[in-house]
Each structure stands twice: as structure tokens, then as C-alpha cells.
């Protein structure tokens, strides 16, 4: 639906705008003319946890992640808050305290923001970062032969859905969601990264598809190599699947080839949305091996091949 809404829109042209919305990248990139670029992104959503402080932390980590996914250093942010008049104002304060604590961990100053009255609370950040122009990552540089690396386990959407139904402990998912991707990005220092993105609401399948299309390649993923948070597979097996999983597959159904031997609940695991997910890095094999030595949390999930019938191929 978003693609249809944006299709054909013509914006004012600016030669300094290096990355816009055309390639579905994580953030815009603007050339400052001195060898540096400005990176800008925005993200906000309703709460997925009951604790307002933790919600603020997760929302901040999720928004800031887009800067890391572009190879940048986050610096400034503006808050975006929708808040119901029926809630105690202390809840708003705790959300902001959580966001400020996580932003501070990233070296980000929340310098202002905007608040609207709404029936449901929502929160996020517009984040500004910077990078040397030569160091910027994008989602359209993946090359044949690249290793595909993921830096966080999957399954946050499944676990939070089960948690809301009172069926599982989501403490590991919550801890992962509020963990910054800062270390994951910094561990790539000095290494070649041909393409990068982060895995969020469009699922592993959706974000892999965006890289594949932008790079004119096929991304091959081994299901057996994927790592999921404890309890995620059980959540999928027993039907605790977020609604976004079906939206994702509806859009991607003819664009992704999945091994027929995988069960329905395993397909659910592939298409389920993630919150504040890991970085998805496309690197030469030699650099990937060094990266995996630096980052014990990261794991290799596949490789890039010549473009075939489907942009994404999942093997059992």
C-alpha cells in the first residue's frame, strides 16, 4: 500500500540528496559538500511493553538503528509523541526518561520534539547522524559472493504476541529490543561492507528483498543457520503470530522462494515483523570471517548469488 501511495510522486530535485525514498533505504543521505554527509531518519510506533520507561528505550534504540544501518554516527534527535489525555502525565515523563537514557548511551542529544493528543500512545524519534561520504552504507551495493550476516536473533514479534496473551516470558526479547546496534556497526570498522540494512517491521524476508532488488542480485538464506530467541518457534507453532506477518507475505509471496520442506510455522518465523532488530550486513567472505570473530552475537545466514527468478531464496 505504501509503495502504491508513493508511486509517481515527484519531489523537488536536489543534487546533494544522495539517498531518498526511491530505493527503500533506511534513511536519507545528504551531501554536505565537505567530504561529510548528513543522515536523517524517523520512526515511531505504539507500545509493545507495559513499562513506559522500557518502551521509551526500545523506541529510541529502534529509531537510532537506521543511522547505524547507513554506516553513520547518530548525533541529534527530536521526539515524536502521541499521548492520550486520559493517561497520567507521569507516563509521558517515563517514556521520555527511557528514550533519553538510551539516546545518551548512543551519544545522541534529544534536543526537542512535538506532541499530539491521540487515543493511543505512540512514541519515536527523528534522528540526525553524520558520516564521511566514503563510509556510507546503503541497501544497493550487495555483490555476488558476499556473505550475509545478521547481528541479532529473530523472533521479537512472535514472542511479544505470545507475551500479550500471557503465554510466555518475553524478557530476552525485551532486552534485545532495547539493545543498541552501536557495537554491531562499530565492529565493522576497517572492514568492507557492500550493503547494509536493519531488520524491522518488514521482516527478514522483506528487508532481504529490498537489498536484493536494489542490488540486482538474489539473496540466498539458509533457514538452518538462522538463530531465534528462546520460545519464538513455540510461539509460531502455537499460532501466536503478529498481524504484520500476513501483510508481509501477501506483498512478498511471488518475490520469495521458500523450500517446500519448511513447515507453516517456520514460514511464520520468516515473515514475522521484528522490532529494533539486528543489522543485516553484506560483506566479502574474508571480511565476514573477521567480523564474526569480533561480534560473538552475529551469525552468517547465507550468501549472495547472481539474480535468478526470485530475489530471495530460502533453503531448508
C-alpha positions in Angstrom: 0.0 0.0 0.0 2.8 2.4 0.8 4.5 1.7 -2.5 1.3 2.5 -4.3 0.8 5.7 -2.3 4.3 6.9 -3.2 4.4 5.7 -6.8 4.8 8.5 -9.2 5.3 11.3 -6.6 7.7 13.9 -7.8 9.8 15.8 -5.3 11.9 18.9 -5.7 15.3 17.7 -7.1 18.5 18.4 -5.2 21.8 17.1 -6.5 23.1 16.9 -2.9 20.5 14.3 -2.0 22.4 11.1 -2.4 19.7 8.7 -1.0 16.0 9.3 -0.9 12.9 7.0 -0.7 13.4 5.6 -4.2 15.4 2.5 -3.1 13.5 2.0 0.2 16.8 2.7 2.1 16.8 3.2 5.9 17.5 6.9 5.9 18.1 9.9 3.6 21.7 10.9 2.9 22.6 14.5 2.1 26.0 15.6 0.9 27.3 18.5 3.0 30.0 19.3 0.4 33.0 18.9 2.7 33.5 15.2 2.4 30.8 14.5 5.0 27.1 13.6 4.7 24.1 14.2 6.9 21.9 11.1 7.5 18.3 11.6 8.6 15.6 9.1 9.6 12.3 9.0 11.6 10.4 6.1 13.2 7.7 5.8 15.8 5.1 3.3 16.9 2.7 2.3 19.7 4.0 0.5 22.8 4.7 -3.2 22.8 5.5 -3.4 26.5 3.7 -2.2 29.6 6.7 -0.4 31.2 6.8 3.2 29.8 10.5 3.6 30.6 11.4 0.4 28.7 9.1 1.5 25.8 11.0 4.7 25.5 14.3 2.8 25.4 13.0 0.4 22.8 11.6 3.2 20.6 14.8 5.2 20.8 17.0 2.1 20.0 14.8 1.3 17.1 14.9 4.8 15.6 18.6 5.3 16.1 19.3 1.9 14.4 18.6 3.4 11.0 21.6 5.7 11.3 23.9 2.7 12.2 22.4 0.8 9.3 23.7 3.6 7.0 27.2 3.5 8.5 26.7 6.8 10.3 27.2 8.2 13.8 23.9 9.4 15.4 24.1 12.9 17.0 20.8 14.6 17.4 17.1 13.7 17.7 13.7 15.2 18.0 11.0 13.3 19.8 7.6 12.4 18.4 4.9 11.7 20.9 1.2 10.9 20.6 -0.4 10.9 24.1 -4.0 10.3 25.4 -5.4 12.9 27.8 -6.7 10.0 30.0 -3.3 8.8 30.9 -1.3 10.2 33.8 1.3 12.7 32.6 3.9 10.7 34.6 3.6 8.0 31.9 4.8 10.5 29.3 7.7 11.5 31.6 8.8 7.9 32.0 8.7 7.3 28.2 10.9 10.4 27.8 13.2 9.3 30.5 13.7 5.9 28.9 14.3 7.5 25.5 16.8 10.0 27.0 18.7 7.2 28.7 19.0 5.1 25.6 19.8 8.1 23.4 22.5 9.1 25.8 24.0 5.6 25.6 24.3 6.3 21.8 25.8 9.8 22.3 22.6 11.3 21.0 21.1 14.6 22.3 17.3 14.8 22.2 17.0 18.5 21.6 13.3 19.0 21.2 10.2 17.4 19.8 6.4 17.6 19.1 3.5 16.1 21.0 -0.1 15.5 19.8 -3.2 14.3 21.7 -4.3 10.9 20.5 -6.4 7.9 21.7 -3.3 5.6 21.8 0.2 6.5 22.9 2.9 6.4 20.3 6.5 7.4 20.5 9.6 7.6 18.5 12.4 9.9 17.2 13.6 11.8 14.2 17.3 11.2 14.3 20.2 13.0 12.6 23.6 11.5 12.1 26.8 12.1 10.2 29.4 10.1 8.3 32.3 10.5 6.0 30.9 10.2 2.4 33.2 7.4 1.6 32.0 5.3 4.6 28.2 5.5 3.9 26.4 2.2 3.6 23.3 1.6 1.6 21.0 -1.3 0.6 22.0 -1.4 -3.0 25.6 -2.5 -3.1 25.4 -6.2 -2.4 27.7 -8.3 -4.7 27.7 -11.8 -5.9 29.8 -13.9 -3.4 29.1 -11.7 -0.4 28.3 -13.4 2.9 25.1 -12.4 4.6 25.5 -11.6 8.3 22.8 -10.9 10.9 23.7 -9.4 14.2 20.6 -10.1 16.4 18.4 -13.1 16.8 14.9 -13.2 15.3 11.5 -13.7 16.9 10.7 -10.5 18.8 7.3 -10.1 17.0 6.3 -13.7 17.8 7.4 -13.5 21.4 5.6 -10.2 22.1 2.4 -11.5 20.5 2.6 -14.6 22.8 3.5 -12.4 25.8 0.5 -10.2 25.3 -1.7 -13.4 25.5 0.1 -14.3 28.8 1.7 -17.4 27.2 5.4 -16.7 27.5 8.2 -14.8 29.2 9.5 -12.1 26.9 12.4 -10.8 29.0 15.1 -11.8 26.5 13.1 -10.3 23.6 12.7 -7.0 25.6 16.4 -6.9 26.5 17.4 -7.4 22.8 14.9 -4.8 21.6 16.4 -2.2 23.8 20.0 -3.0 22.9 21.6 -0.5 20.5 23.1 -1.6 17.2 26.1 0.6 18.0 28.5 -2.2 18.7 27.3 -4.2 15.7 28.1 -1.2 13.5 31.4 -0.3 15.1 32.6 -3.9 14.8 32.6 -3.4 11.1 35.2 -0.6 11.3 38.0 -1.1 8.8 36.1 -3.9 7.0 34.3 -3.8 3.7 30.5 -3.6 3.8 29.0 -3.7 0.4 25.4 -3.3 1.6 23.5 -3.0 4.9 20.1 -2.5 6.4 18.4 -3.4 9.6 15.6 -6.0 10.2 12.4 -4.4 11.5 8.7 -4.4 10.6 9.2 -5.7 7.0 10.7 -9.0 8.4 13.9 -10.8 7.4 12.2 -11.7 4.1 11.1 -8.1 3.3 14.4 -6.4 4.1 16.4 -9.1 2.3 14.1 -8.5 -0.7 14.8 -4.7 -0.6 18.6 -5.3 -0.7 18.2 -7.9 -3.5 16.1 -5.7 -5.7 18.2 -2.6 -5.1 21.4 -4.6 -5.8 20.1 -6.7 -8.7 21.1 -9.9 -7.0 19.5 -12.9 -5.3 19.9 -13.2 -1.5 20.1 -16.9 -0.5 19.3 -17.7 3.1 19.7 -21.0 5.0 16.9 -21.5 7.4 19.0 -23.8 9.5 21.6 -21.0 10.0 19.0 -18.6 11.5 19.0 -18.0 15.2 15.8 -17.3 17.1 15.1 -16.1 20.6 14.1 -18.8 23.0 10.4 -19.6 22.7 10.0 -17.9 19.3 9.5 -21.2 17.5 7.0 -22.4 20.0 5.1 -19.1 19.7 4.9 -19.6 16.0 3.9 -23.3 16.3 1.0 -22.4 18.6 -0.3 -19.6 16.5 0.9 -16.5 18.3 1.7 -14.7 15.1 1.6 -10.9 14.6 -0.8 -9.5 12.1 2.1 -7.9 10.1 3.3 -11.4 9.2 0.4 -11.8 6.8 0.8 -8.4 5.3 4.4 -9.1 4.7 3.8 -12.4 2.9 0.9 -11.0 0.9 3.3 -8.5 -0.6 6.3 -10.8 -1.0 4.6 -14.1 -1.9 5.7 -14.1 -5.6 9.1 -12.5 -4.8 10.5 -15.1 -2.4 11.1 -18.8 -3.0 11.0 -20.8 0.2 11.9 -24.5 0.5 8.8 -26.7 0.4 10.1 -28.8 3.2 9.7 -25.9 5.7 6.5 -26.1 7.9 3.9 -23.4 8.1 5.1 -22.2 11.5 8.6 -21.8 10.0 7.2 -19.6 7.3 5.6 -17.6 10.1 9.1 -17.2 11.6 10.5 -15.8 8.3 7.7 -13.3 7.7 7.1 -12.0 11.2 7.9 -8.4 11.9 10.8 -7.6 14.2 11.2 -4.6 16.5 14.7 -3.0 16.9 16.2 -5.9 15.0 19.8 -6.5 14.1 21.9 -5.2 11.2 21.9 -7.2 8.0 25.3 -6.9 6.5 26.6 -8.0 3.1 30.4 -8.4 3.2 33.2 -10.3 1.3 33.7 -13.7 2.9 37.2 -12.7 4.3 35.8 -9.6 6.0 32.8 -11.5 7.2 35.0 -14.0 8.9 36.9 -11.2 10.8 33.6 -9.6 11.7 32.2 -12.8 13.2 35.4 -13.1 15.3 34.7 -9.5 16.6 31.0 -9.9 17.3 30.0 -13.1 19.1 26.3 -12.3 18.7 26.4 -12.2 14.9 25.9 -15.2 12.6 26.2 -16.0 8.9 22.8 -16.8 7.4 23.6 -17.1 3.7 25.3 -15.6 0.6 24.6 -13.5 -2.4 24.2 -15.1 -5.9 23.5 -14.0 -9.4 20.0 -12.8 -9.9 17.6 -15.7 -10.6 13.8 -16.0 -10.8 13.3 -14.8 -7.3 15.1 -12.0 -5.4 15.2 -14.1 -2.2 15.7 -17.8 -1.9 15.3 -19.7 1.4 16.9 -23.1 1.7 16.0 -25.6 4.5 
